């Protein structure tokens, strides 16, 4: 014990020993105190003993020994200990939740705020500039759930996965929480002051050194701010770049019409749809929510059913919902489009290829038979010529004004974004840029590699770089100033939906981390740093609507979530199809590399969003990773297996990625998705997947030819949530989980899907008479309408507080989704047909799970629900073993985050947060049933009559479904929507022969193939 | 009477149940010396140390399990039960031989059982203890596992009596209780012998306490025999019922591969099969090390081997019927389960199972294999492996591919699965090493009844 020696220098000893010596010295003091009789001889308490000055000193010095060490020299261990102790003390003070002062409860309760009753606000969330109109559920000022705005035509109650998941991004604890300048935390005021100085300097030069780089902006207010700023600084420039941009759409429109316009489709009026690699039935395609609804409503085999042909380079949900699908490489689709236009007589050149001439002829026949009621859609990533040809075909068939109309671009600055970025990089390298303001986006990560944006950022040729973003990402790292952005759920704003109508963005909560919106940043640049987002947005609309009734107009617009009558008027367009650029000659030997936006994390901006990372991709059911998708034929030829690591080599740029064999990929083509391999995404997203941006150049943004594939011999684990993607078992038998037939067959045998089911009377026991109850809940899912958009899964995750478990747990089959969407491929692996099947809990009347639970933790309600009692569950997992549908999910570990405060705010307070060791499963949103039951009971008392719950009660999955494929309600009421569906001929029970008597049933799928192509 | 008895002796098999030249005294001396006078051998210390390390590994694995949750194992959503249930059924099965030997063979008056019943019963107890570990710790919230017991509580909730797991609780706890009682009662006269022969007062006091004041009076013997017979009568149906109930865990479920009525007899036969294999695996080294060839003779080994051969054929019949019904029922799920066993990813294990449980044990038809203790030891080991694989096939391979192809998955055990399994082997062996050190591993007084002298008063 060195320390007991009176030496000047303290020797470092381990903390446990040090504690001992402290105790020893204290004891010595106590002993000496009693022997020296400084204190009373028989002291009774510390206060009495405290007469000793040594002891008093020891009490006053928090860290008797360590504290003196603090003065000596910098000791890492000592520092850590002191820090740890202070943190511990901070935690102790944190335990005191009671305010020190007396507070007074509500004397008058604030109007409309009833604890436990959620409030709903209309707002909007944007992706790629396009607004999704939403209604946000708020519990005592905390947004907890994003739902579609049923009043807006772009939603009609449906949502897409990205707007649902934005909720998690808003609460993300990894979001940027402060203004940072070169590693130092700074205040907003210091940022404003710094900007003021630079702007003043630029004033004299008319802002010639200022460049603003934004993502696609559709906000009228922000666009107005931009224009005013550019008026103030005429030499400044506004550049726009978004990695998933619509340059090709606008260029194609320019080719066809001479000016940039966007097409707005009406799939509801189209009897024949031809998609040229357009994935319009999946999130992020502008207008997808509306399009899914229009499409799905035309898939009713009892009405006039539409027919869809899809030609695509990568299997998508849209392609696999089609009646006929043709996998072609992107270059070949260009040739296909030319031949199609030529065959229809709309110009274009190209002769049909022998491989697909039959397919083409069938399409042409169908199109010609349905003039004015057909539609050709080109995918955003198709080259401009394909867009122009699609416009020409639509014009030739008389579809314009009927199934397609043309409106102004929603993008407020519809420049060619790649060119815009090129100009910016040239100016940066040329030293012309003194101040670069990057608003949103992550260009250091996601700009085309050949432009050298990152190098220009690092070269130091731009003296001042400012970044406004949600995360301190790759771009923030290379900027001197980073301002933490307020999320759209925290800030005021506006944006245009796909049809041009303006949606207002209302903050649902004060910015969690004091973030600033783009509007506020632009106000600073414009010299008005005091302006709040509210003032800016409201001020803009006051200018637009200057009448005396403005406050009424404003209130109504906020209430509705959008400004009435702002949708763009369709513009008549004269087709000026002159000469098209010659399509790239298909090189037969060369392997084509396609870059596509990721179905779940988009361009990488959702990289840190656990909900989206864990959302299975619609075709592969992969989670947490991107993969090199290639077809079975090619894999066989190259001797590749799934999970083999390949080296992709394109013009000496190499990346490594794992193979996923995707049925339906065209031969000689591989597809990779953007957005993975982030370096600074956050704790969730960093390091997932591989980054393909280094291979993406400005000339081959979407498709590159001549990629070399080399097998590395390594393997990489990919986590797919679906065990097997075929209904055919390896012994050659087929299990008809999804029942399907053609329209013709359906007309002849409408009850084709009905299976053998044991009669309800085949029992020795007296079955419970659900018919005598007021309610018997049931669900029906129309497989014909379901487009596999995954929206129901995220709605369920958000509504029911479902945990994110991470890749390792997904790999071993422990993901927690209560509702999954199974995909089954059938037929030729190179061009399969595929079916989606959403599987929630079947709520079986004869539930196999219930009889085997030894503690009765899952039991039946009188209304036919298979209830799960979490606090009774001991976790034997017997119920899951005995569930033939495997819809039960188990908390193998503590999957829920019980500590992060942000997530506590985010969760639905009506749903239990499950702990480790507990089984859970779909409840048919029982919290919604209960909430509604209270309402009708109150109404019954008030009205003095029995009020029943009707079809207005919706489960979360049903509510968010843009296709209206899910119907839920009371099957005891013959007039309910669900009863009507269930009485239809297509209704069948999954595994009904097991006599589980599921309450969730399916409406069998009916496809509408072209008889010409069947033979 | 005397005539008849002589005939019986004449017709006795060539290999006797006890070596020649023994008297009451030599039997007592030989068996009690192992406990009382022979020094603790190095071999014992070494074996005990290894076993105890296994037990510590079990404690470590269980501690980590309690801290983290059952997710440390390889189980997942199609395969909700893994090693824990496999091990549970395996150990319970092993635990069947003891009671069978003690109770059923007693009632059938198979006197050759006298030399192996004691340690077979001890083995049963320890095997049931090992089995009992798993149902308690395999649940997600083990601190609430007592909810499976029907006990009066303020929540006013009872267990759910339709669940086979509930029946397990009763079946296994009853079996454990009866086995323990049977074993303890059977030990009383021998404990009294040890008390009387012990050389130190402490040993005398401890053995005396457990001897329950046994003085060997005629009244004691009378009560003892009555009690023992009654317990044997109680234990006999349990031998059949416990594994029947355990098999209900599967047979009641609707999982293809589980839902079959053949399970109860086939599980019971399998249990006896593995139980005898474990008895032999213990008896063969023990008789070698402690020189007990006179008491555990080749006849014992041969009889046990014959029991294994017979139960092995019942098990084989079970496999046959399962396969036949998979085809004959025409049920597509059952048909696939059969296909999957033969061709699926775990096919290797299924063929190993067939080899271990059916093909290799056929060597027991050959007399040499029944009497050569080394070969018998190896075959017993093979059978134990086979029976473990059988439970793995039933539990895991049935679950991993059931009704919906979309939910199919795989089960890969983790190191914690193996640690828990081998940890219970450690627990078993630790208990067994302690048993042979402190208690007479062969029933002294029952061995004495095998001597001709004991038959004087028999009629």
Interface residues (C-beta under 8 A of the other chain):
Chain A: X722 X723 X724 X725 X726 X727 X729 X730 X731 X733 X735 X737 X809 X812 X813 X814 X820 X822 X823 X824 X837 X839 X848 X851 X852 X853 X854 X855 X856 X859 X872 X873 X874 X875 X876 X877 X878 X880 X881 X882 X884 X885 X886 X888 X889 X890 X891 X892 X893 X894 X915 X916 X917 X918 X919 X990 X991 X994
Chain B: X68 X69 X70 X71 X72 X74 X75 X76 X77 X78 X79 X80 X81 X138 X139 X140 X141 X142 X144 X145 X147 X148 X157 X158 X159 X160 X162 X163 X164 X165 X166 X169 X249 X252 X253 X254 X255 X332 X335 X336 X339 X340 X343 X344 X399 X401 X402 X403 X404 X405 X406 X407 X408 X409 X410 X412
